[in-house]
Amino acid sequence: MKLTIGEKQVALPINSRISIERVSPLMTDDSGSYSFPFPVPTLPNQQNLGWPGNLNRIGDIADQSFILEEGGIQILRGEVDYDDITAKEIGIILQSGHTEFKKKMEGRKLNEIDYGSEWWPASNLYAPVTPSLSDKLAEWDLANTTDNGRYVAAPFLISIDGTLKTVNYQDWSGAGDTTIHLENTPAGAAGQNAIGFLCLQFKISFVIRKIFESAGFTVTENDLKDSEFGNAVFLGKIMHLVHYGTAKLNMEFDLLYYAKLMPEIEILTFLQSVKDLFCLVYIIDEMRKEVRIKFVKTVFLPENLDALELKELTGWTHKEIRAQKGFWLTYGIQDNVLDTRSNYPEWVNQVYSLPTPSTEGEIVRVPRLDRDYITILNDNNDLEWQEIGRLKAYPELPGENVVEIDLKVPAQKQYVNHSIVLECPYLPNLTLEDYAKMYNERDFTSDVPLTITLYHGRRTFAGLVNYPYASAARVSIDGLIDTGLSLKPAYLYNSLYSEFLNWQTFRARGFTKYVELSLVQLCALEWGRRYMISGVQVIFSKISYDLPYDGKVMAEGFTV
């Protein structure tokens, strides 16, 4: 057994043992590999380790990366943490995988990662520049068609001082393709300045890849990117743009840094939100410094069964753990409080148009609008109809295991432009600075909460205009377009959750068994694959073993 920390070999005591535990990311958020604390002699190790625990030390310990080997095979690599330190012994804890990654990302926000940059027009508010802001708008609009793999710029609605304005405004000049333009606003005797609001929607798969790369990992598989949800995006900061010349928008040396447009949210919170929404698992291989992003449902695919028949050790006590039952699939923190209603009646009246409201709390459905409405008391104590959010489906069974998707999925609104009905995600009550203040500001952006939606590509509306389209729900626009894709709970359940939750609810039986493995087989075990023990298909949730290795592994998991 050999332990190297910071490229310096650690002197281990004679007959020392290290207990290792690997926890599956499939079953818990507290995953990764780690050792239980074990002692090494303070002398001669303290200098090689950087004087841990020494009160006279100045600054942090430099390099705390480790490599643990057994029989010439790398067993574990990651970072070191310390337990009790005395004059005689230094307690060491080895951390790897998710544990190591979380330690690197703890407290960091999305805007602290380098996602790249692109050119930005020269900073001149009044004189025309080359290349111009119009060129930049055309480039962003082209990204909606050619797919640069980083972002799109589809239209959104925002509320400014009680009025609706379009983010990513497009010119409706008639039939044919449209391009992004800015809205003209009065600017006194000097004429007009076009001040617009534009929001890049970053592809989730692109941002996740950049996050892991910043921690030294390579993403080798990404089910999300290659799936029907590959165009899932989230809203960056809303940019305020001036047409004549440009605003100094988050730029340095004529560059626009994508990091400056990221929402103010912590990286680990973002990754967890995406993981919960799409029922994903991040499988981190600490040995190869690789990451696989997989749908949990892939565990149950027929081809996901490893041919290795694990040899069960006889004479050991087995136990059965009560399986969890049931689930909730919900959305939390909605833009509209009515988006999360779950106490729907079993059936509701369907009407062609809304009748005069007469009873508080009455719910009706208008099929031609694909909308539900409820009667409420307004500020004048009069009854009125209020739209109920589209995210209303709640597949649920009684029991435990709550799966909650805790992020904003925009409520849907309709607006009419040139008699063509569009449906776009809507961000209410977003206050932007007044124009006079904007001219004196360097940072022309407004923050938005984490808001995830889907980009559906360019769509033709009413046979007239080719329009980049983003939506948070499955809709049919003017009878011609059906996206066939949604972020509604019912759609996500059927597409992503059903296999996993049905297994966890009805078929999973927990176990603890001891199996015999060679060192090579132990290192080759993969999370997210099924194995066979005595003819029974299983998936592992935890693996424990000791070094020096004696061939015995305690495996905890569930039948499939």
C-alpha positions in Angstrom: 0.0 0.0 0.0 1.4 3.4 -1.0 0.0 6.9 -0.2 1.4 10.0 -2.0 0.3 13.5 -1.0 1.5 16.5 -2.9 3.8 14.2 -4.9 5.6 13.2 -1.6 5.2 9.7 -0.2 3.7 9.4 3.2 5.4 7.1 5.8 2.7 4.7 6.9 2.9 2.8 10.2 3.6 -0.9 10.1 0.3 -3.0 9.8 -1.7 0.2 9.1 -5.2 -0.3 7.6 -7.3 2.2 5.6 -11.1 1.7 5.4 -12.6 3.0 2.2 -16.3 3.7 1.5 -17.7 4.6 -1.9 -21.2 6.0 -2.1 -23.3 6.0 -5.3 -24.5 9.3 -6.7 -27.7 7.4 -7.9 -29.0 7.1 -4.3 -27.8 10.1 -2.5 -26.6 13.7 -2.9 -23.9 13.0 -0.3 -21.9 10.8 -2.7 -18.2 10.2 -3.5 -15.4 8.2 -2.0 -13.7 8.7 1.3 -11.6 7.0 3.9 -12.4 6.8 7.6 -9.8 8.7 9.6 -6.5 6.9 10.0 -3.3 7.9 11.8 0.2 8.4 10.3 3.2 9.3 12.5 3.8 13.1 12.8 7.5 12.5 12.3 8.7 12.3 9.6 5.5 13.3 7.8 4.7 16.8 9.0 7.2 18.6 6.8 6.2 16.6 3.7 2.5 17.3 4.4 3.1 21.1 4.8 2.9 21.3 8.6 -0.8 20.6 9.2 -2.0 21.8 12.6 1.1 23.9 13.2 0.1 27.2 14.7 3.2 28.9 13.4 2.4 28.0 9.8 1.7 30.9 7.5 -1.0 30.5 4.9 -2.7 27.3 3.6 -1.1 24.0 2.9 -0.1 24.1 -0.7 -0.8 20.8 -2.5 -3.1 18.4 -0.8 -3.9 16.1 -3.8 -3.3 12.4 -3.1 -2.9 9.1 -4.9 -3.6 5.9 -3.0 -2.1 2.7 -4.6 -2.4 -1.0 -3.8 -0.3 -3.6 -5.6 0.7 -1.0 -8.2 -2.9 -0.2 -9.0 -4.4 3.2 -8.3 -7.3 2.8 -6.0 -8.2 6.4 -5.2 -7.2 9.9 -5.9 -8.5 13.3 -4.7 -7.8 15.7 -1.9 -6.8 15.3 1.8 -8.6 16.5 4.8 -7.3 16.2 8.4 -8.7 14.8 11.6 -7.1 15.2 15.1 -3.4 16.2 15.0 -1.1 15.5 18.0 2.6 15.6 18.6 2.7 11.9 17.8 0.0 11.3 15.1 -1.7 13.1 12.2 -5.2 11.9 11.4 -5.8 11.8 7.7 -9.0 11.6 5.7 -9.0 10.9 2.0 -11.8 12.5 -0.2 -12.5 11.8 -3.8 -15.1 12.1 -6.6 -18.2 14.1 -5.7 -16.7 14.9 -2.3 -13.6 16.5 -4.0 -15.7 18.3 -6.6 -18.1 19.8 -4.0 -15.1 21.0 -1.9 -13.8 22.9 -5.0 -17.2 24.4 -5.8 -18.5 25.2 -2.3 -19.8 28.8 -2.2 -18.8 29.6 -5.8 -21.3 31.2 -8.1 -22.0 30.7 -11.8 -20.3 34.0 -12.7 -17.0 32.7 -11.2 -16.4 30.2 -14.0 -14.8 31.0 -17.4 -17.3 30.1 -20.1 -15.5 32.0 -22.9 -16.2 35.3 -24.6 -16.8 36.9 -28.0 -16.2 40.2 -29.7 -18.1 43.3 -28.6 -18.5 46.5 -30.6 -16.2 49.4 -29.6 -17.5 51.6 -26.8 -19.0 54.7 -28.3 -22.5 55.7 -27.3 -23.1 58.2 -30.1 -20.9 57.6 -33.1 -21.4 54.7 -35.4 -18.9 51.9 -35.0 -17.6 49.0 -37.1 -18.5 46.3 -36.6 -21.7 47.7 -35.2 -24.2 46.6 -32.6 -26.5 45.7 -35.5 -23.9 43.2 -36.6 -23.8 41.8 -33.2 -27.6 41.4 -33.1 -27.5 39.7 -36.5 -24.9 37.3 -35.1 -27.0 36.5 -32.1 -30.1 35.9 -34.3 -28.1 33.6 -36.5 -27.3 31.5 -33.4 -31.0 30.6 -33.3 -30.6 28.8 -36.6 -27.0 27.5 -36.9 -26.7 26.4 -33.2 -23.4 27.6 -31.8 -23.7 25.1 -29.0 -23.7 27.9 -26.3 -26.9 29.9 -26.4 -29.9 31.1 -28.3 -31.8 34.4 -28.2 -35.5 33.6 -28.5 -38.1 36.2 -27.5 -39.3 36.6 -24.0 -41.7 39.1 -22.3 -40.9 41.2 -19.3 -42.9 43.7 -17.4 -41.3 47.2 -17.1 -43.1 49.8 -14.9 -46.4 48.1 -15.5 -46.1 47.7 -19.3 -45.1 44.7 -21.4 -41.9 44.8 -23.5 -40.2 42.1 -25.5 -36.8 40.8 -24.6 -35.1 39.9 -27.8 -37.4 42.1 -29.9 -37.8 41.1 -33.5 -38.9 43.2 -36.4 -42.3 42.1 -37.8 -42.1 43.4 -41.3 -44.3 40.7 -42.9 -43.7 37.3 -44.3 -40.3 35.7 -44.2 -37.5 35.4 -41.7 -37.1 38.0 -39.0 -34.0 39.4 -37.3 -33.4 40.9 -33.9 -33.9 44.6 -33.7 -34.0 47.2 -30.9 -37.0 49.3 -30.0 -36.9 53.0 -30.8 -37.5 55.3 -27.8 -37.7 59.1 -27.8 -34.5 60.9 -26.9 -35.6 64.6 -27.0 -34.4 67.1 -29.6 -31.4 65.0 -30.4 -33.7 62.5 -32.2 -34.2 58.9 -31.3 -32.1 56.3 -29.7 -33.1 52.6 -29.9 -32.8 51.0 -26.5 -33.6 47.4 -26.3 -33.6 44.5 -23.9 -31.9 41.3 -24.9 -31.4 38.1 -23.0 -29.1 35.2 -24.1 -30.5 31.9 -23.0 -27.6 29.6 -22.3 -27.7 25.9 -23.0 -27.6 23.9 -19.8 -25.4 21.2 -21.2 -22.8 23.8 -22.3 -22.7 25.4 -18.8 -22.5 22.1 -17.0 -19.6 21.0 -19.2 -17.7 24.2 -18.5 -18.3 23.9 -14.7 -16.8 20.4 -14.6 -13.9 21.4 -16.9 -13.0 24.2 -14.5 -12.6 21.6 -11.8 -10.3 19.5 -13.9 -12.8 16.9 -15.2 -13.7 15.9 -18.7 -17.4 15.2 -19.6 -17.3 12.0 -21.7 -21.0 11.4 -21.8 -23.9 13.8 -21.6 -27.4 12.2 -21.9 -29.0 15.6 -21.5 -27.2 17.1 -24.4 -27.9 14.2 -26.7 -31.6 13.8 -25.7 -34.9 15.5 -26.6 -34.1 18.0 -23.8 -30.8 19.0 -25.4 -32.2 22.5 -26.1 -33.0 23.1 -22.5 -31.8 26.6 -21.7 -31.9 29.1 -18.8 -32.1 32.9 -18.9 -29.0 34.9 -18.6 -29.0 38.5 -17.3 -31.2 40.9 -19.3 -29.0 43.3 -21.2 -29.9 46.9 -21.9 -28.6 47.9 -25.3 -28.3 51.3 -27.1 -28.5 51.2 -30.9 -26.4 54.3 -31.8 -23.0 53.1 -30.8 -23.0 50.7 -27.9 -23.3 50.5 -24.2 -20.3 49.4 -22.1 -21.9 46.1 -21.4 -19.7 43.8 -19.2 -16.8 44.1 -21.6 -13.1 44.4 -21.3 -10.9 45.0 -24.3 -13.9 44.7 -26.7 -14.9 41.3 -25.3 -18.1 40.1 -23.9 -17.6 37.5 -21.2 -20.4 35.0 -20.8 -19.7 34.7 -17.1 -20.9 38.3 -16.6 -24.3 37.3 -17.9 -24.9 34.4 -15.5 -27.6 34.5 -12.8 -26.5 35.1 -9.2 -26.8 31.5 -8.1 -24.3 29.1 -6.5 -22.9 26.4 -8.8 -23.9 23.5 -6.5 -27.5 24.9 -6.3 -27.7 25.1 -10.1 -26.3 21.6 -10.6 -28.8 20.2 -8.1 -31.7 22.0 -9.6 -30.9 20.7 -13.1 -30.3 17.2 -11.6 -33.7 17.2 -9.9 -35.6 18.6 -12.8 -34.4 16.1 -15.4 -33.8 13.1 -13.0 -30.1 13.1 -13.8 -27.0 11.6 -12.1 -23.5 13.0 -12.3 -21.1 10.0 -12.2 -17.6 11.3 -11.4 -14.7 9.0 -12.1 -12.0 10.3 -9.8 -9.3 8.0 -11.3 -9.7 9.1 -14.9 -10.9 12.6 -14.0 -14.0 12.0 -16.2 -17.7 12.8 -15.7 -20.7 11.0 -17.2 -24.1 12.8 -17.0 -26.8 10.2 -17.3 -30.5 9.9 -17.0 -31.4 7.7 -14.0 -33.9 5.9 -16.2 -30.9 4.4 -18.2 -30.1 2.2 -15.2 -33.1 0.0 -16.2 -32.3 -0.3 -19.9 -31.8 -4.0 -21.0 -28.2 -3.3 -22.3 -27.2 -1.8 -18.9 -26.6 -5.2 -17.3 -23.0 -6.2 -16.7 -22.2 -9.8 -17.5 -20.1 -10.2 -14.4 -21.6 -12.7 -11.9 -20.5 -11.6 -8.5 -19.4 -14.4 -6.1 -21.3 -14.2 -2.8 -19.3 -15.1 0.3 -21.1 -17.7 2.4 -21.4 -17.6 6.1 -22.2 -13.9 6.3 -25.4 -12.4 7.7 -27.7 -10.8 5.2 -30.3 -8.2 6.0 -33.3 -6.6 4.2 -34.0 -2.9 4.4 -37.6 -1.6 4.0 -37.9 0.0 0.6 -39.2 3.5 0.3 -42.6 4.0 -1.1 -44.4 6.6 -3.2 -43.4 9.9 -4.6 -44.4 13.4 -5.2 -43.3 15.2 -8.4 -43.9 18.9 -7.8 -42.7 22.3 -8.9 -41.6 24.8 -6.2 -41.2 28.6 -6.1 -43.4 29.4 -9.1 -43.8 32.9 -10.6 -47.5 32.6 -10.1 -48.9 31.2 -6.8 -51.6 29.4 -8.7 -49.1 27.5 -10.7 -48.7 25.0 -7.9 -52.4 24.3 -7.2 -52.8 20.6 -6.3 -56.4 20.5 -5.0 -58.1 20.3 -8.4 -61.5 18.7 -8.5 -61.7 15.4 -10.3 -63.5 17.1 -13.2 -64.1 20.7 -14.2 -66.8 22.3 -16.4 -65.6 23.0 -20.0 -66.9 26.2 -21.5 -66.4 28.0 -24.8 -65.9 31.4 -23.2 -65.8 32.6 -19.6 -69.2 33.1 -18.0 -70.0 35.9 -15.5 -68.3 34.8 -12.2 -70.7 33.9 -9.5 -69.0 31.6 -7.0 -65.6 32.1 -5.4 -63.2 29.2 -6.1 -65.0 27.9 -9.2 -62.7 26.3 -11.8 -63.5 26.1 -15.5 -61.6 25.0 -18.5 -61.6 26.8 -21.9 -60.4 24.1 -24.4 -60.1 26.5 -27.3 -57.6 28.6 -25.2 -56.1 25.5 -23.6 -56.5 27.3 -20.3 -58.0 26.8 -16.8 -59.4 29.7 -14.8 -60.6 30.2 -11.2 -62.8 32.9 -9.7 -61.1 35.0 -7.0 -62.0 38.2 -5.1 -60.0 41.2 -6.4 -58.9 44.2 -4.4 -62.4 45.7 -4.8 -63.9 42.6 -3.3 -65.5 41.7 -6.6 -65.3 38.3 -8.3 -63.2 38.0 -11.3 -61.6 35.2 -13.4 -57.9 34.6 -13.0 -55.8 32.2 -15.1 -54.4 29.2 -13.4 -50.8 28.3 -14.3 -50.2 25.5 -16.7 -48.0 23.5 -14.3 -50.8 21.8 -12.5 -50.3 18.1 -13.1 -49.4 16.1 -9.9 -48.7 12.4 -10.4 -48.6 11.1 -6.9 -48.9 8.1 -4.7 -49.1 8.0 -0.9 -45.9 7.4 0.9 -42.4 8.7 1.2 -39.6 9.9 -1.1 -40.5 13.4 -2.2 -38.9 14.4 -5.4 -39.3 18.2 -5.6 -38.1 20.4 -8.5 -37.2 23.6 -6.9 -36.7 26.3 -9.6 -38.7 28.6 -11.7 -40.4 27.3 -14.8 -42.1 30.4 -16.4 -45.9 30.7 -16.4 -47.3 31.0 -19.9 -48.8 34.2 -21.3 -50.3 35.1 -24.6 -49.9 38.3 -26.6 -51.0 39.4 -30.0 -48.6 41.1 -32.5 -49.9 41.8 -36.0 -52.8 39.5 -35.3 -50.5 36.5 -34.9 -50.9 34.8 -31.5 -47.6 33.8 -29.8 -46.9 32.2 -26.5 -43.7 33.1 -24.7 -42.4 32.6 -21.1 -43.2 35.6 -19.0 -41.2 37.2 -16.2 -43.5 39.5 -14.1 -42.5 42.5 -12.0 -39.0 42.9 -13.3 -37.8 46.5 -12.7 -35.2 47.9 -15.0 -33.3 51.2 -14.6 -34.7 54.3 -16.3 -33.0 55.4 -19.5 -31.3 58.5 -18.0 -29.5 56.3 -15.4 -28.6 53.8 -18.0 -26.5 56.3 -20.0 -24.3 56.7 -17.0 -23.9 53.1 -16.0 -21.2 50.8 -17.0 -23.0 47.6 -16.3 -26.1 47.5 -18.5 -27.7 44.3 -17.1 -30.5 43.2 -14.8 -30.4 40.0 -12.9 -33.0 37.3 -13.2 -33.8 34.2 -11.1 -32.9 30.8 -12.3 -35.5 30.3 -15.0 -35.3 27.2 -17.2 -37.2 26.7 -20.5 -37.0 24.9 -23.8 -35.9 26.2 -27.2 -37.8 24.7 -30.0 -35.9 26.2 -33.0 -37.4 28.5 -35.6 -41.1 28.0 -36.2 -43.5 29.5 -38.8 -46.5 31.2 -37.3 -49.7 31.4 -39.3 -47.7 30.7 -42.4 -46.0 34.2 -42.2 -42.9 34.7 -40.1 -40.1 32.4 -39.2 -39.6 33.0 -35.5 -37.3 31.5 -32.9 -39.5 29.9 -30.3 -39.0 29.1 -26.6 -41.7 27.7 -24.4 -42.0 26.1 -20.9 -45.0 23.8 -21.8 -46.4 21.8 -24.6 -48.6 24.1 -26.7 -50.4 24.2 -30.0 -50.1 27.6 -31.6 -52.8 28.6 -34.1 -53.3 24.9 -34.8 -50.1 24.6 -36.8 -47.4 23.9 -34.3 -47.2 21.2 -31.6 -43.8 21.2 -29.9 -44.4 17.7 -28.5 -42.1 18.6 -25.7 -42.7 20.0 -22.3 -41.4 20.9 -18.8 -44.8 20.2 -17.2 -44.6 17.6 -14.3 -46.8 15.1 -16.2 -44.6 15.2 -19.2 -41.4 14.9 -17.2 -42.8 12.1 -15.2 -43.7 10.0 -18.3 -40.4 10.8 -20.0 -37.9 10.7 -17.2 -39.2 9.7 -13.9 -41.6 6.8 -14.3 -39.1 3.9 -14.6 -37.0 5.0 -11.6 -39.9 5.9 -9.3 -41.9 2.8 -10.2 -38.9 0.7 -9.4 -38.2 2.5 -6.2 -41.9 2.3 -5.2 -42.7 -1.3 -6.0 -39.7 -3.4 -6.8 -36.6 -2.2 -4.8 -35.6 -4.4 -1.9 -32.5 -3.3 0.0 -29.7 -5.6 1.0 -26.3 -5.8 2.5 -24.1 -8.7 1.2 -20.4 -9.6 1.2 -18.9 -10.5 -2.2 -15.6 -11.6 -3.4 -13.8 -9.5 -6.0 -10.3 -9.2 -7.3 -8.7 -5.8 -7.0 -9.1 -5.2 -10.8 -12.8 -6.1 -10.6 -13.3 -3.8 -7.6 -11.8 -0.8 -9.5 -13.9 -1.6 -12.6 -17.3 -1.5 -10.8 -19.4 1.3 -12.1 -22.2 3.3 -10.6 -25.3 3.2 -12.7 -24.8 -0.4 -14.0 -26.7 -3.5 -12.9 -24.9 -6.6 -11.7 -25.8 -10.2 -10.9 -25.5 -11.8 -7.4 -26.8 -15.4 -7.3 -28.9 -14.8 -10.4 -30.5 -11.7 -9.0 -30.1 -8.3 -10.7 -28.9 -5.6 -8.3 -27.6 -2.0 -8.3 -25.1 -0.9 -5.6 -25.6 2.1 -3.3 -22.5 1.7 -1.2 -19.3 -0.3 -1.4 -16.9 -0.7 1.6 -13.5 -2.4 1.8 -10.1 -2.3 3.6 -6.6 -1.8 2.5 -4.4 -3.8 2.4 -7.0 -5.6 0.3 -8.1 -9.1 1.2 -10.6 -9.6 -1.6 -13.7 -9.1 0.6 -16.2 -6.2 -0.2 -19.3 -5.2 1.7 -21.9 -4.2 -0.9 -25.1 -2.4 0.0 -27.8 -1.8 -2.6 -31.2 -2.8 -4.0 -32.6 -5.5 -6.2 -33.8 -4.4 -9.6 
